[in-house]
Amino acid sequence: MAARLGAKTSLIGMVGEDIFGDYLKSELSSQNVIISYILTSKTIPTGIAFITVDQAGENQIVVCPGANTSLSTKDLDSLSHVIADSSIFITQLECDPATALHGLKVAKNSGVTTIFNPSPVSEHFNLDFFKYSDFVILNETEAAAIIGDGILNIPSAKSAVIKLRKLGCSNVILTLGANGALVFANEPRPQEDLIWHCPGVKVPCVVDSSGAGDSFIGAFSFFFGSTKKNCHRDRVHSAVDRANKVAAAVVEKQGTQQSFPKKSDLPKDLFRDIENC
């Protein structure tokens, strides 16, 4: 998503020596993603995912992670220069959690802005992830699993954000699907009245929600890294608002990556005050 909007984007990961890996790299390259840092396993096949979508556009995903779980901390050390030369580093948990955490540490120690998406979240979640994440972006299911409480409405979602902040999150962005997102932008006091609610964007018909979360994170990264605003909170709020609109466009189309819009597909107003656009 970030690459489609115009960001110089590199992917670190691992695929198998098979047609799926070849296809994935070809597709990424065609979208201007730098694939030079995608490694290849000779023994483990490329990870795959099966997605089902119901009549309301909601999805369920079954993942076989494959080779990507073999990406190691040593692999990241060999590519530490790629991380250090970045302005933003994004990771989640579809690789070995130890490798993801190591990547955050390398980025943080290099002065790179770090974004963490705890997906798929596990029962034994390591809170050290929050220590090295400038932004934690997660949905209701992921937040509920981490804090141990259900999220049923906006008030309970606000309580979840406060709990996440107290667990060590610096900036929390809790996505709420059709209800938009809640944002806590690095304020010293984790109080509910400091949480901003970015309202949802109404769409004529939700076709497929599969790519919404990923598109939101990619779009947020692009807009946060490109927007000219002196105030941190204003910069975060602006990026969330624009990312929310990008994700709304995604759910109106079938599929995941193929539903991600390009810059030319989106309203020009989204790119006001954006550098290099």
Residue pairs with C-beta under 8 A, 6 or more apart in sequence:
1 214
1 215
1 217
1 218
1 219
1 222
1 246
1 260
2 9
2 218
2 219
2 221
2 222
3 9
3 31
3 32
3 33
3 218
4 31
4 32
4 218
4 260
4 261
4 262
4 263
5 218
5 219
5 222
5 223
5 246
5 262
5 263
6 222
6 263
6 276
6 277
7 221
7 222
7 225
7 226
8 34
9 32
9 33
9 34
10 33
10 34
10 36
10 37
10 82
10 86
11 28
11 33
11 34
11 35
11 37
11 38
12 37
12 38
12 71
12 75
12 76
12 79
12 82
12 83
12 103
13 37
13 38
13 39
13 68
13 71
13 95
14 38
14 39
14 40
14 41
14 67
14 68
14 70
14 71
14 75
14 95
15 21
15 24
15 25
15 38
15 39
15 40
15 41
15 46
15 47
15 66
15 67
15 68
16 40
16 41
16 44
16 45
16 46
16 66
16 67
17 40
17 41
17 42
18 45
18 46
20 45
20 46
20 48
21 40
21 45
21 46
21 67
24 38
24 46
25 35
25 38
27 257
28 35
28 38
29 35
31 257
37 79
37 82
39 71
39 75
40 67
41 67
41 70
44 66
44 67
44 69
44 70
45 66
45 67
46 66
46 67
47 63
47 64
47 65
47 66
47 67
47 68
47 69
47 94
48 63
48 64
48 66
49 61
49 62
49 63
49 64
50 61
50 62
50 63
51 59
51 60
51 61
51 62
51 210
51 256
52 59
52 60
52 61
53 59
53 208
53 209
53 210
53 254
56 206
57 205
57 206
57 207
57 208
57 209
57 251
58 209
59 208
59 209
59 210
61 210
63 94
63 120
65 94
65 95
68 94
68 95
69 95
69 96
70 96
71 95
71 96
71 99
72 96
72 99
73 98
73 99
73 102
75 99
76 83
76 99
76 102
76 103
76 106
77 106
80 106
80 110
83 89
83 103
83 106
83 107
83 110
83 112
84 106
84 107
84 110
84 112
86 107
86 112
87 112
87 113
87 225
88 112
88 113
88 114
88 115
88 221
88 224
88 225
89 103
89 104
89 107
89 112
89 113
89 114
89 115
90 114
90 115
90 116
90 117
90 217
90 218
90 221
91 100
91 103
91 104
91 114
91 115
91 116
91 117
92 100
92 116
92 117
92 118
92 119
93 100
93 117
93 118
93 119
93 120
93 121
93 122
94 119
94 120
97 122
97 126
100 116
100 129
101 126
101 128
101 129
101 132
104 114
104 116
104 129
104 132
104 133
105 132
107 113
107 114
107 132
108 114
108 132
108 134
113 134
113 135
113 224
113 225
114 132
114 133
114 134
114 135
115 133
115 134
115 135
115 137
115 217
115 220
115 221
116 129
116 130
116 132
116 133
116 135
116 136
116 137
117 136
117 137
117 138
117 142
117 213
117 217
118 125
118 129
118 136
118 138
118 142
118 146
119 138
119 139
119 142
119 213
121 138
121 141
121 142
121 145
121 146
123 145
125 145
125 146
127 167
127 168
129 136
130 136
130 164
130 167
130 168
130 169
130 170
131 168
133 169
133 170
134 170
134 171
135 170
135 171
135 172
135 173
135 220
136 164
136 169
136 170
136 171
136 172
136 173
137 173
137 175
137 216
137 217
137 220
138 146
138 173
138 174
138 175
139 174
139 175
139 176
139 177
139 213
140 151
140 157
140 160
140 174
140 175
140 176
140 177
143 151
143 157
143 160
143 161
143 164
143 174
144 150
144 151
144 160
146 164
146 167
147 160
147 163
147 164
147 167
149 156
149 159
149 160
149 163
150 156
151 157
151 160
154 176
154 179
154 182
154 197
157 174
157 176
157 179
157 182
158 182
158 192
158 195
159 192
160 174
161 172
161 174
161 182
161 184
161 195
162 184
162 190
162 191
162 192
162 195
164 172
164 174
164 184
165 172
165 184
165 190
166 190
169 184
170 186
171 183
171 184
171 185
171 186
171 236
172 182
172 183
172 184
173 181
173 182
173 183
173 184
173 220
173 236
173 240
174 181
174 182
174 183
175 181
175 212
175 213
175 216
175 247
176 182
176 200
177 200
177 209
177 212
178 200
178 206
179 199
179 200
180 197
180 198
180 199
180 200
180 201
180 244
181 197
181 198
181 216
181 240
181 244
182 195
182 196
182 197
182 198
183 195
183 196
183 197
183 198
183 236
183 237
183 240
184 190
184 194
184 195
184 196
185 196
185 232
185 233
185 236
185 237
186 232
186 233
186 236
187 194
187 233
196 237
198 237
198 240
198 241
198 244
200 244
200 248
201 244
201 245
201 247
201 248
203 248
203 249
203 251
203 252
204 252
205 252
206 251
206 252
207 251
207 252
207 253
207 254
208 251
208 253
208 254
208 255
208 259
209 251
210 255
210 256
210 259
211 250
211 251
211 255
211 256
211 257
211 259
211 260
212 247
212 250
212 251
213 247
214 256
215 243
215 246
215 247
215 250
215 259
215 260
216 243
216 244
216 246
216 247
217 243
218 260
219 242
219 243
219 246
219 247
220 239
220 240
220 242
220 243
223 238
223 239
223 242
223 243
223 270
223 274
224 235
224 236
224 239
226 274
226 275
226 276
226 277
227 235
227 238
227 239
227 273
227 274
227 275
228 273
228 274
228 275
229 235
229 238
229 273
242 270
245 266
245 267
245 270
246 261
246 266
246 270
249 261
249 265
249 266
250 259
250 260
250 261
251 259
252 259
253 259
263 271
263 277
271 277
